[in-house]
Amino acid sequence: MTFEAILKYPAVFLAGMLAVWALTPLWRRLAPRWGFLDRPGRRKVHRQPVPRGGGLAVFVGFHVACAVVFLFPWEPFAGQLSIAWWFRFLPVSAGVVLLGLLDDRWDLKPMVKLAGQVVVAAAAYESGIRLQNILGFAFPGWVDALATIFWFVALMNAFNLIDGVDGLAAGIALIAATGIGLSLVFRGAPGDVLLFLGLAGACLGFLRYNFHPASVFLGDAGSLFLGFALAALSISTNSKGPFMAGLGVPLLAVGVPLFDVVLAVWRRAMRRLLNRADGQGPAPGLDEGDAEHLHHRLLRQGRGQGQVAGLLYVATLALVAVGLLATIFHDRALGILVLAFLLAAYTVVRHLAGIELHESGRVVLQGLARPVRRNQTLLFYIVGDLFILNIVLLAGHALLDLQDGVLDVPLKTAWLQSAPMDLFVPFVVLLLFRSYSRVWYLARVSEYAATGLAVTLGYAIAAGLQLLVARSRGEVLSLVLYYLLLAGLAAPAVVMTRAALRVVQDLMQWRTRGSRPDGAAPARALVCGAGYRTTLFLRQIPFRVADRAPVDVVGLVSADAAITGHAVHGIRVVGTYRDLPALVVQHRIDVLYLVEAVDDAEVAGFCRMLKGLPVRLVRWDIVETDVPLHA
């Protein structure tokens, strides 16, 4: 490789970085005069007015880097991005920045801004910057247009929403551009790396003024441009690579802002459904902002802006690393992605999506607990069971008949041969067990167990009938294995369809951080008791009426010291009654519920024990009262 071939990489990077480094202070001085000033507000974390619209400098810096790539007399280099591509991208990216500047200056309405994003995305498509295919399948024209517009709009909004902490959006864009550029190195397209280097340099130059405490903000001009640029560069370099190398790495690289968008849409959709169901007036739209984005949640945990940005940088680096590993070790890509997905799913459920899971649980509870007509319920369970039994039947044949990637018997033939016995018999047993005449959201545990037993018994009967005609020991063993597999898959699935309400109720007891949709902060609570009355108390928490403050049950307190440290009803026992004063202080408890039966003297003892502590004591009673039949 010649010196000139090496020189162009640092030259392009430095061109983008130095151009932004020089232009940003100039814009910082001019912006307040022209009205580009971000003032503090309810959803904003800064306390002093800060110039915004600095993304204009990033835009200029990136195109300076592009000029260095395409206008300097470098030797020809391999890649899909040419000067013709730049001339198509330049005007549409200028339209994005103009839209962002208008919003930075006059705060456009959300639907107006969305319409502008769709227009510039459509213009990019018409200019030839298109998705074209995924997984090697070419799209029809109208599908390609919709998919391309959606891709652009999704990434623009992703960076727009994540831009709420100093240095966050620009830093994530820097890491994403670097990661995608590295993936192109492994694919043998070193020329395309240059444009990603130019974008990374522009982001780094802006971060000089945007790290906490920021002296200038990207504004919508910058966040929209960064999302648009990454979207355009990614789809313009994906056509000659497999999915993981083409779009997989870009998707992972921008995974943090995209995940934030998914959470926002999920959260707002659930709240809209809840408002409609509760009759609380006009439901909030999906375009209405809130203070529940990832950076807001991390800030509420007591972290500073620099720490929040650092944590999300690390998350982006981890996703980029997964993408690069899957690209390099493409023969093991599926295993890498599965492990990464499981880890990410655990992280999401455990730490990040608590508010969304809580709102979804409330929606499910409202839907399942609402009385419906008996015929509708009956039809739902019958159709659901037949669907499950069919899917299990096909899965059983696919798992046991697959040899060297080929089925011994086509699934259609196997289904026609097996359905009369392996579908009809379990269904008839469910009918005989009166599975369709029960009110399942009020059922006992034994009724769920009986339904699982019915499914298992149905398959056992079918197996017995089949074994009567089995001819060899190997055939007997194969039949036993087959029916064990069917019962093991079908019984839990059928039971879970009926236990959905109870499962959601139990999941709703998990602690969820942050405020609820009505704005009320959850009261941190300890529950005195670990018996059956506590079970009833915990089960009614998800159904608390809207005018009561939400409750976050931190732990249980029991008179039995032997169970301290263990989980009861899914919640940890944190101590005994004697430990209450220390526990109230340690866990910052707002309210203490006396759930187990206590007399007035014991209540007075609790009052003396907690005297002087900032905690509310609530007595929760289940009262049994005789009603005279004759007055």
C-alpha positions as CSV (number, residue, x, y, z in Angstrom):
1,M,0.0,0.0,0.0
2,T,1.4,3.4,-1.0
3,F,1.9,6.4,1.3
4,E,-0.8,8.2,-0.7
5,A,-3.2,5.4,-0.1
6,I,-2.6,5.5,3.6
7,L,-2.6,9.4,3.8
8,K,-6.2,9.8,2.6
9,Y,-7.7,8.2,5.7
10,P,-6.3,10.6,8.3
11,A,-6.7,13.5,5.8
12,V,-10.5,12.8,5.5
13,F,-10.9,12.3,9.2
14,L,-9.0,15.5,10.1
15,A,-10.8,17.5,7.4
16,G,-14.2,16.7,9.0
17,M,-13.0,17.3,12.5
18,L,-11.1,20.5,12.0
19,A,-13.9,22.1,9.9
20,V,-16.4,21.5,12.7
21,W,-13.9,22.6,15.3
22,A,-13.5,25.9,13.5
23,L,-17.1,26.5,12.6
24,T,-18.8,25.6,15.9
25,P,-17.5,28.6,17.9
26,L,-18.6,30.9,15.1
27,W,-22.1,29.4,15.2
28,R,-22.2,29.6,19.0
29,R,-21.7,33.4,18.8
30,L,-24.2,33.9,16.0
31,A,-27.0,31.5,17.1
32,P,-28.4,33.6,20.1
33,R,-28.7,36.7,17.9
34,W,-30.7,34.8,15.3
35,G,-33.0,33.2,18.0
36,F,-31.4,29.7,18.0
37,L,-31.5,29.4,21.8
38,D,-32.6,26.4,23.8
39,R,-34.2,27.6,27.1
40,P,-34.7,25.4,30.1
41,G,-38.0,23.5,30.3
42,R,-39.9,20.7,32.0
43,R,-38.4,17.9,29.9
44,K,-35.0,19.5,29.6
45,V,-32.0,18.8,31.9
46,H,-30.0,22.0,31.4
47,R,-30.6,25.0,33.7
48,Q,-29.3,27.9,31.5
49,P,-30.1,28.9,27.9
50,V,-27.7,27.3,25.5
51,P,-27.3,28.0,21.7
52,R,-28.7,25.3,19.5
53,G,-28.6,24.4,15.9
54,G,-24.9,23.4,16.1
55,G,-25.6,20.5,13.8
56,L,-25.2,23.0,10.9
57,A,-21.5,22.9,11.6
58,V,-21.5,19.0,11.6
59,F,-23.3,19.1,8.3
60,V,-20.7,21.4,6.8
61,G,-17.8,19.5,8.3
62,F,-19.1,16.2,6.8
63,H,-19.4,17.6,3.4
64,V,-15.9,19.2,3.6
65,A,-14.7,15.6,4.3
66,C,-16.7,14.4,1.3
67,A,-15.0,17.1,-0.9
68,V,-11.6,15.8,0.3
69,V,-12.6,12.3,-0.7
70,F,-14.0,13.0,-4.1
71,L,-12.3,16.2,-5.3
72,F,-8.7,15.5,-4.4
73,P,-6.7,13.4,-7.0
74,W,-6.4,10.2,-5.0
75,E,-5.8,7.0,-6.7
76,P,-9.0,5.0,-7.6
77,F,-10.2,3.0,-4.5
78,A,-12.7,0.2,-4.1
79,G,-16.2,1.1,-2.9
80,Q,-19.8,1.8,-3.8
81,L,-19.9,5.4,-2.8
82,S,-19.0,7.7,-5.7
83,I,-19.0,11.4,-6.5
84,A,-22.4,10.9,-8.1
85,W,-23.7,9.5,-4.8
86,W,-22.4,12.6,-3.0
87,F,-24.1,15.0,-5.5
88,R,-27.4,13.1,-4.8
89,F,-26.9,13.1,-1.1
90,L,-25.9,16.8,-0.7
91,P,-29.2,18.5,-1.6
92,V,-31.4,16.1,0.3
93,S,-29.2,16.3,3.4
94,A,-29.3,20.1,3.1
95,G,-33.1,19.7,3.2
96,V,-32.9,17.7,6.4
97,V,-30.7,20.4,8.0
98,L,-33.1,23.2,6.9
99,L,-36.0,21.3,8.4
100,G,-34.0,21.0,11.7
101,L,-33.1,24.6,11.7
102,L,-36.7,25.6,11.2
103,D,-37.7,23.5,14.2
104,D,-34.8,24.8,16.3
105,R,-35.9,28.4,15.6
106,W,-39.7,28.1,15.7
107,D,-40.5,24.8,17.4
108,L,-42.5,23.1,14.7
109,K,-45.5,21.0,15.6
110,P,-44.7,17.3,15.7
111,M,-46.8,16.3,12.8
112,V,-45.4,19.1,10.6
113,K,-41.9,17.9,11.5
114,L,-42.8,14.3,10.7
115,A,-44.3,15.4,7.4
116,G,-41.0,17.2,6.5
117,Q,-39.0,14.1,7.4
118,V,-41.2,12.0,5.1
119,V,-40.7,14.5,2.3
120,V,-36.9,14.5,2.5
121,A,-36.9,10.7,2.9
122,A,-39.0,10.4,-0.3
123,A,-36.6,12.8,-2.0
124,A,-33.7,10.6,-1.1
125,Y,-35.5,7.6,-2.5
126,E,-36.2,9.4,-5.8
127,S,-32.5,10.4,-6.0
128,G,-31.5,6.8,-6.0
129,I,-30.6,6.3,-2.3
130,R,-32.7,3.2,-1.7
131,L,-32.8,0.0,0.4
132,Q,-33.5,-2.2,-2.6
133,N,-33.3,-5.6,-0.8
134,I,-33.0,-7.4,2.5
135,L,-31.5,-10.9,2.8
136,G,-31.0,-11.0,-1.0
137,F,-34.7,-10.5,-1.8
138,A,-35.4,-7.6,-4.1
139,F,-38.4,-5.4,-3.2
140,P,-41.1,-4.3,-5.6
141,G,-40.9,-0.6,-6.3
142,W,-43.7,0.5,-3.9
143,V,-42.4,-1.8,-1.1
144,D,-38.9,-0.4,-1.6
145,A,-40.2,3.1,-1.4
146,L,-42.1,2.5,1.9
147,A,-39.2,0.6,3.5
148,T,-36.7,3.2,2.5
149,I,-38.8,6.1,3.9
150,F,-39.5,4.1,7.1
151,W,-35.7,3.5,7.5
152,F,-34.8,7.2,7.1
153,V,-37.7,8.4,9.3
154,A,-36.9,5.8,12.0
155,L,-33.2,6.8,12.3
156,M,-33.9,10.5,12.2
157,N,-36.3,10.2,15.0
158,A,-34.1,7.8,16.9
159,F,-31.2,10.4,17.1
160,N,-33.7,13.2,17.7
161,L,-35.2,11.5,20.7
162,I,-31.9,10.3,22.2
163,D,-30.4,13.8,22.0
164,G,-31.3,14.8,25.6
165,V,-28.0,14.7,27.4
166,D,-24.8,16.6,26.6
167,G,-22.7,14.8,24.0
168,L,-25.0,11.8,23.8
169,A,-26.2,11.8,20.2
170,A,-22.9,13.0,18.7
171,G,-21.0,10.4,20.7
172,I,-23.3,7.5,19.7
173,A,-23.0,8.7,16.0
174,L,-19.2,8.7,16.3
175,I,-19.1,5.2,17.6
176,A,-21.7,4.0,15.1
177,A,-19.9,5.5,12.1
178,T,-16.6,4.0,13.3
179,G,-18.1,0.6,13.8
180,I,-19.8,0.5,10.4
181,G,-16.6,1.7,8.8
182,L,-14.7,-1.1,10.4
183,S,-17.2,-3.7,9.1
184,L,-16.6,-2.3,5.6
185,V,-12.8,-3.0,6.0
186,F,-13.6,-6.7,6.6
187,R,-15.8,-6.7,3.5
188,G,-13.1,-5.3,1.3
189,A,-14.6,-1.9,0.6
190,P,-11.9,0.5,1.9
191,G,-13.1,3.4,-0.2
192,D,-16.5,3.5,1.5
193,V,-14.8,3.7,4.9
194,L,-13.7,7.2,4.0
195,L,-17.1,8.7,4.3
196,F,-17.8,7.1,7.6
197,L,-14.4,8.4,8.8
198,G,-15.5,11.9,7.6
199,L,-18.7,11.6,9.7
200,A,-16.8,10.3,12.7
201,G,-14.3,13.2,12.4
202,A,-17.2,15.8,12.2
203,C,-18.8,14.3,15.3
204,L,-15.5,14.3,17.3
205,G,-14.9,17.9,16.3
206,F,-18.4,18.9,17.6
207,L,-17.9,16.9,20.9
208,R,-15.2,19.4,21.8
209,Y,-18.0,21.9,22.5
210,N,-20.8,19.4,23.3
211,F,-19.4,17.3,26.1
212,H,-20.9,18.2,29.5
213,P,-21.2,21.0,30.3
214,A,-22.1,21.8,26.7
215,S,-21.7,25.3,25.3
216,V,-23.7,24.5,22.2
217,F,-26.3,21.9,21.3
218,L,-26.8,19.9,18.1
219,G,-30.4,20.9,18.0
220,D,-32.8,19.1,15.6
221,A,-30.6,20.3,12.7
222,G,-27.8,18.1,14.0
223,S,-29.7,15.1,15.4
224,L,-31.9,14.7,12.3
225,F,-28.8,15.1,10.1
226,L,-26.8,12.4,12.0
227,G,-29.7,9.9,11.7
228,F,-30.2,10.7,8.1
229,A,-26.5,10.4,7.2
230,L,-26.1,7.1,8.9
231,A,-29.3,5.8,7.3
232,A,-28.1,6.9,3.8
233,L,-24.6,5.6,4.2
234,S,-25.7,2.3,5.5
235,I,-28.2,1.4,2.7
236,S,-25.8,2.7,0.1
237,T,-23.2,0.2,1.1
238,N,-25.3,-2.9,1.8
239,S,-26.1,-4.2,-1.6
240,K,-23.0,-6.4,-2.1
241,G,-22.9,-8.0,1.4
242,P,-25.0,-10.5,3.4
243,F,-27.5,-9.2,5.8
244,M,-25.2,-9.2,8.8
245,A,-22.5,-7.3,7.0
246,G,-24.9,-5.1,5.1
247,L,-27.6,-4.0,7.4
248,G,-27.0,-6.1,10.6
249,V,-24.0,-4.1,11.7
250,P,-25.7,-0.7,11.1
251,L,-28.8,-1.8,13.0
252,L,-26.7,-2.8,16.0
253,A,-24.5,0.3,15.7
254,V,-27.6,2.5,16.1
255,G,-29.3,0.0,18.4
256,V,-29.4,2.3,21.5
257,P,-31.3,5.2,19.8
258,L,-33.6,2.7,17.9
259,F,-34.3,0.9,21.1
260,D,-35.2,4.2,22.8
261,V,-37.7,4.9,19.9
262,V,-39.3,1.4,20.3
263,L,-39.7,2.0,24.0
264,A,-41.2,5.4,23.4
265,V,-43.8,4.1,20.8
266,W,-44.6,1.1,23.1
267,R,-45.0,3.2,26.2
268,R,-47.2,5.9,24.5
269,A,-49.3,3.3,22.8
270,M,-50.0,1.5,26.1
271,R,-50.9,4.8,27.8
272,R,-53.2,5.7,25.0
273,L,-55.0,2.4,25.4
274,L,-55.2,2.9,29.2
275,N,-56.7,6.4,28.8
276,R,-59.3,5.2,26.4
277,A,-60.3,2.3,28.7
278,D,-60.4,4.4,31.8
279,G,-62.4,7.1,30.2
280,Q,-59.9,9.8,31.3
281,G,-60.6,12.2,28.5
282,P,-58.6,12.6,25.2
283,A,-55.9,10.0,24.9
284,P,-52.3,11.3,24.5
285,G,-50.9,11.0,21.0
286,L,-47.9,9.0,20.0
287,D,-46.1,12.2,19.1
288,E,-46.5,13.8,22.6
289,G,-43.2,14.0,24.4
290,D,-42.4,12.7,27.9
291,A,-39.5,12.4,30.3
292,E,-39.2,8.6,30.2
293,H,-36.4,8.2,27.6
294,L,-33.3,6.1,28.5
295,H,-31.3,9.1,29.5
296,H,-34.1,10.5,31.7
297,R,-34.3,7.2,33.6
298,L,-30.5,7.1,34.2
299,L,-30.5,10.7,35.4
300,R,-33.3,9.9,37.9
301,Q,-31.0,7.2,39.3
302,G,-28.7,10.0,40.5
303,R,-26.1,9.8,37.7
304,G,-24.7,12.9,36.1
305,Q,-24.9,13.8,32.5
306,G,-21.4,12.7,31.8
307,Q,-22.0,9.3,33.5
308,V,-25.3,8.8,31.5
309,A,-23.5,9.5,28.2
310,G,-20.7,7.2,29.2
311,L,-23.0,4.3,30.0
312,L,-24.9,4.6,26.7
313,Y,-21.5,4.9,24.8
314,V,-20.5,1.6,26.4
315,A,-23.8,0.0,25.4
316,T,-23.3,1.2,21.8
317,L,-19.7,-0.1,21.8
318,A,-21.0,-3.5,23.0
319,L,-23.5,-3.7,20.2
320,V,-20.9,-2.7,17.6
321,A,-18.6,-5.3,18.9
322,V,-21.3,-8.0,18.6
323,G,-21.9,-6.9,15.0
324,L,-18.2,-7.0,14.1
325,L,-17.7,-10.4,15.7
326,A,-20.7,-11.8,13.8
327,T,-19.2,-10.3,10.6
328,I,-15.7,-11.7,11.1
329,F,-16.9,-15.1,12.3
330,H,-19.8,-15.4,9.9
331,D,-20.0,-19.1,10.3
332,R,-20.7,-18.6,14.0
333,A,-22.8,-15.5,13.5
334,L,-26.1,-17.1,14.6
335,G,-24.6,-18.3,17.9
336,I,-23.1,-14.9,18.6
337,L,-26.4,-13.1,17.9
338,V,-28.4,-15.6,20.0
339,L,-26.2,-15.2,23.0
340,A,-26.2,-11.4,22.6
341,F,-30.0,-11.4,22.2
342,L,-30.5,-13.4,25.4
343,L,-28.2,-11.0,27.3
344,A,-29.9,-7.9,25.9
345,A,-33.3,-9.4,26.7
346,Y,-32.4,-9.9,30.3
347,T,-31.0,-6.4,30.5
348,V,-34.1,-4.9,29.0
349,V,-36.5,-6.8,31.3
350,R,-34.4,-6.3,34.4
351,H,-33.2,-2.7,34.1
352,L,-34.6,-0.7,31.2
353,A,-38.2,-1.5,30.2
354,G,-39.8,-1.5,33.7
355,I,-42.2,1.3,32.9
356,E,-43.3,-0.2,29.5
357,L,-43.8,-3.6,31.1
358,H,-45.9,-2.1,33.8
359,E,-48.1,-0.2,31.4
360,S,-48.5,-3.3,29.2
361,G,-49.4,-5.4,32.2
362,R,-52.1,-2.9,33.1
363,V,-53.5,-3.1,29.6
364,V,-53.5,-6.9,29.7
365,L,-55.2,-6.9,33.1
366,Q,-57.9,-4.6,32.0
367,G,-58.5,-6.7,28.9
368,L,-58.6,-10.1,30.6
369,A,-60.5,-8.9,33.7
370,R,-63.2,-7.2,31.8
371,P,-66.3,-9.4,31.6
372,V,-67.0,-10.7,28.1
373,R,-69.8,-12.8,26.6
374,R,-69.6,-16.5,27.3
375,N,-69.7,-17.5,23.6
376,Q,-66.8,-15.2,22.8
377,T,-64.7,-16.6,25.6
378,L,-65.6,-20.2,24.6
379,L,-64.6,-19.5,21.0
380,F,-61.4,-18.0,22.1
381,Y,-60.2,-21.0,24.1
382,I,-61.4,-23.6,21.5
383,V,-59.7,-21.8,18.6
384,G,-56.6,-21.3,20.8
385,D,-56.4,-24.9,21.9
386,L,-56.8,-26.2,18.3
387,F,-54.1,-23.8,17.1
388,I,-51.7,-24.9,19.9
389,L,-52.4,-28.6,19.2
390,N,-51.8,-28.2,15.5
391,I,-48.6,-26.2,16.0
392,V,-47.3,-28.8,18.4
393,L,-48.2,-31.6,16.1
394,L,-46.2,-30.0,13.2
395,A,-43.3,-29.1,15.5
396,G,-43.1,-32.7,16.8
397,H,-42.8,-34.1,13.3
398,A,-40.3,-31.5,12.3
399,L,-38.1,-32.1,15.3
400,L,-38.1,-35.9,15.1
401,D,-38.3,-36.6,11.4
402,L,-35.7,-34.1,10.3
403,Q,-32.6,-36.0,9.0
404,D,-29.6,-34.1,7.5
405,G,-31.8,-31.1,6.9
406,V,-34.5,-33.1,5.0
407,L,-37.8,-34.3,6.4
408,D,-38.5,-38.1,6.0
409,V,-42.2,-37.3,5.5
410,P,-43.6,-34.0,4.2
411,L,-45.3,-32.1,7.0
412,K,-48.6,-32.0,5.1
413,T,-48.6,-35.8,4.8
414,A,-47.6,-36.2,8.4
415,W,-50.4,-33.9,9.5
416,L,-53.0,-35.8,7.5
417,Q,-51.8,-39.1,9.0
418,S,-51.5,-38.0,12.6
419,A,-54.3,-35.4,13.1
420,P,-57.2,-37.8,13.7
421,M,-55.4,-39.4,16.6
422,D,-52.9,-36.7,17.9
423,L,-55.3,-33.8,17.5
424,F,-58.7,-35.2,18.1
425,V,-58.0,-37.3,21.2
426,P,-56.4,-34.5,23.4
427,F,-59.2,-32.1,22.3
428,V,-61.9,-34.6,23.3
429,V,-60.2,-35.1,26.7
430,L,-60.2,-31.3,27.3
431,L,-63.9,-31.3,26.6
432,L,-64.5,-34.2,29.1
433,F,-62.5,-32.3,31.7
434,R,-65.0,-29.3,31.3
435,S,-62.1,-27.1,30.3
436,Y,-64.4,-24.8,28.4
437,S,-67.0,-24.2,31.1
438,R,-64.7,-22.5,33.7
439,V,-64.1,-18.8,34.4
440,W,-60.4,-18.9,34.1
441,Y,-59.4,-15.6,35.6
442,L,-61.1,-16.7,38.8
443,A,-59.9,-20.3,38.7
444,R,-57.9,-22.1,41.4
445,V,-54.5,-23.6,40.9
446,S,-55.9,-27.1,40.9
447,E,-58.0,-26.2,37.9
448,Y,-55.0,-25.2,35.9
449,A,-53.2,-28.4,36.9
450,A,-56.3,-30.4,35.9
451,T,-56.1,-28.9,32.4
452,G,-52.5,-29.7,32.0
453,L,-53.3,-33.2,33.2
454,A,-56.1,-33.5,30.6
455,V,-53.7,-32.6,27.7
456,T,-51.2,-35.1,29.0
457,L,-53.8,-37.8,29.4
458,G,-55.1,-37.2,25.9
459,Y,-51.7,-37.8,24.5
460,A,-51.2,-40.8,26.7
461,I,-54.4,-42.3,25.3
462,A,-53.3,-41.6,21.8
463,A,-50.0,-43.2,22.5
464,G,-51.6,-46.3,24.0
465,L,-53.7,-46.7,20.9
466,Q,-50.7,-46.3,18.6
467,L,-48.6,-48.7,20.7
468,L,-51.3,-51.4,20.2
469,V,-50.2,-51.7,16.6
470,A,-46.4,-51.1,17.0
471,R,-44.4,-53.9,15.5
472,S,-40.8,-53.4,16.8
473,R,-39.0,-52.2,19.9
474,G,-37.5,-49.3,17.9
475,E,-40.9,-48.2,16.8
476,V,-42.2,-48.4,20.4
477,L,-39.3,-46.2,21.6
478,S,-39.9,-43.7,18.8
479,L,-43.6,-43.4,19.6
480,V,-42.9,-42.9,23.3
481,L,-40.4,-40.2,22.6
482,Y,-42.8,-38.5,20.1
483,Y,-45.7,-38.4,22.5
484,L,-43.6,-37.2,25.4
485,L,-42.4,-34.4,23.2
486,L,-46.0,-33.5,22.2
487,A,-47.3,-33.5,25.8
488,G,-44.2,-31.5,27.0
489,L,-44.9,-28.8,24.5
490,A,-48.7,-28.7,24.4
491,A,-49.6,-29.0,28.2
492,P,-47.7,-25.9,29.3
493,A,-48.9,-23.9,26.3
494,V,-52.6,-24.7,26.9
495,V,-52.3,-24.0,30.6
496,M,-50.5,-20.7,29.9
497,T,-53.3,-19.4,27.7
498,R,-55.7,-19.8,30.7
499,A,-53.2,-18.5,33.3
500,A,-52.3,-15.3,31.4
501,L,-54.2,-13.0,33.8
502,R,-52.6,-14.6,36.9
503,V,-49.1,-14.5,35.3
504,V,-49.5,-10.9,34.5
505,Q,-50.7,-10.1,38.0
506,D,-47.6,-11.8,39.4
507,L,-45.3,-10.0,37.0
508,M,-47.0,-6.7,37.9
509,Q,-45.7,-7.1,41.5
510,W,-42.2,-6.7,40.2
511,R,-40.7,-3.4,41.1
512,T,-40.9,-0.8,38.4
513,R,-38.9,2.4,38.6
514,G,-40.0,5.9,37.6
515,S,-43.3,7.7,37.6
516,R,-46.6,6.3,36.4
517,P,-48.6,7.8,33.5
518,D,-50.6,10.0,35.9
519,G,-47.3,11.6,37.1
520,A,-47.5,10.2,40.6
521,A,-44.3,8.7,42.0
522,P,-44.6,5.2,43.4
523,A,-44.8,5.1,47.2
524,R,-42.0,2.9,48.5
525,A,-43.7,0.3,50.7
526,L,-42.9,-2.4,53.2
527,V,-45.6,-5.1,53.9
528,C,-45.8,-6.5,57.4
529,G,-46.8,-10.1,56.9
530,A,-45.9,-13.1,54.7
531,G,-49.0,-15.3,54.9
532,Y,-52.2,-15.8,52.9
533,R,-53.5,-12.3,53.7
534,T,-50.4,-10.9,52.1
535,T,-51.1,-12.9,49.0
536,L,-54.5,-11.2,48.7
537,F,-53.0,-7.8,49.4
538,L,-50.4,-8.2,46.6
539,R,-52.9,-9.5,44.1
540,Q,-55.1,-6.4,44.5
541,I,-52.3,-3.9,44.0
542,P,-52.4,-4.0,40.1
543,F,-56.2,-3.2,40.3
544,R,-55.8,-0.2,42.6
545,V,-58.1,2.6,41.5
546,A,-56.6,5.4,39.5
547,D,-57.0,8.1,42.2
548,R,-54.6,6.1,44.6
549,A,-50.9,6.6,44.4
550,P,-49.1,3.7,42.9
551,V,-47.2,1.4,45.2
552,D,-43.6,0.0,44.9
553,V,-43.4,-3.0,47.3
554,V,-39.7,-2.9,48.3
555,G,-39.9,-6.0,50.6
556,L,-41.8,-8.0,53.3
557,V,-41.3,-8.0,57.0
558,S,-42.2,-11.1,59.0
559,A,-42.3,-12.2,62.6
560,D,-40.6,-15.4,61.6
561,A,-36.8,-14.7,61.5
562,A,-36.1,-18.0,59.8
563,I,-37.5,-16.7,56.4
564,T,-35.5,-13.5,56.4
565,G,-33.5,-13.2,53.1
566,H,-35.9,-15.6,51.3
567,A,-38.5,-14.7,48.7
568,V,-42.2,-15.1,49.6
569,H,-44.9,-14.4,47.0
570,G,-41.9,-13.3,44.7
571,I,-40.8,-10.6,47.1
572,R,-37.8,-10.7,49.4
573,V,-38.3,-10.8,53.2
574,V,-36.0,-8.0,54.4
575,G,-36.3,-8.4,58.2
576,T,-38.4,-8.9,61.2
577,Y,-40.8,-6.5,63.1
578,R,-38.0,-5.6,65.5
579,D,-36.0,-4.3,62.5
580,L,-38.7,-1.9,61.3
581,P,-37.1,1.4,62.3
582,A,-33.8,0.6,60.7
583,L,-35.5,-0.9,57.5
584,V,-37.6,2.3,57.1
585,V,-34.5,4.4,57.1
586,Q,-32.4,2.0,55.0
587,H,-34.9,1.5,52.2
588,R,-36.4,5.1,52.3
589,I,-39.9,3.7,53.0
590,D,-42.9,6.0,52.5
591,V,-45.7,3.7,53.7
592,L,-45.9,0.6,55.9
593,Y,-48.8,-1.8,55.4
594,L,-50.0,-3.9,58.4
595,V,-51.5,-6.8,56.5
596,E,-51.6,-9.7,58.9
597,A,-54.2,-9.7,61.6
598,V,-53.2,-7.4,64.5
599,D,-55.1,-6.1,67.5
600,D,-55.2,-2.5,68.7
601,A,-52.5,-3.1,71.3
602,E,-50.1,-4.3,68.6
603,V,-51.0,-1.4,66.4
604,A,-50.1,0.9,69.3
605,G,-46.8,-0.9,69.6
606,F,-46.0,-0.2,65.9
607,C,-46.9,3.4,66.4
608,R,-44.4,3.8,69.3
609,M,-41.7,1.9,67.4
610,L,-42.1,4.2,64.3
611,K,-42.6,7.5,66.2
612,G,-40.6,10.3,64.7
613,L,-40.0,8.5,61.3
614,P,-41.3,10.0,58.1
615,V,-43.5,7.0,57.3
616,R,-47.2,6.5,56.9
617,L,-48.8,3.4,58.7
618,V,-51.8,1.8,57.0
619,R,-53.9,-1.0,58.5
620,W,-55.2,-3.3,55.7
621,D,-58.1,-5.5,57.1
622,I,-60.3,-8.2,55.6
623,V,-63.4,-8.0,57.8
624,E,-65.9,-10.7,58.4
625,T,-69.2,-9.3,59.7
626,D,-72.5,-11.1,60.5
627,V,-75.5,-9.5,58.8
628,P,-78.8,-9.9,60.7
629,L,-81.6,-11.3,58.5
630,H,-84.3,-9.8,60.7
631,A,-84.1,-6.3,62.1
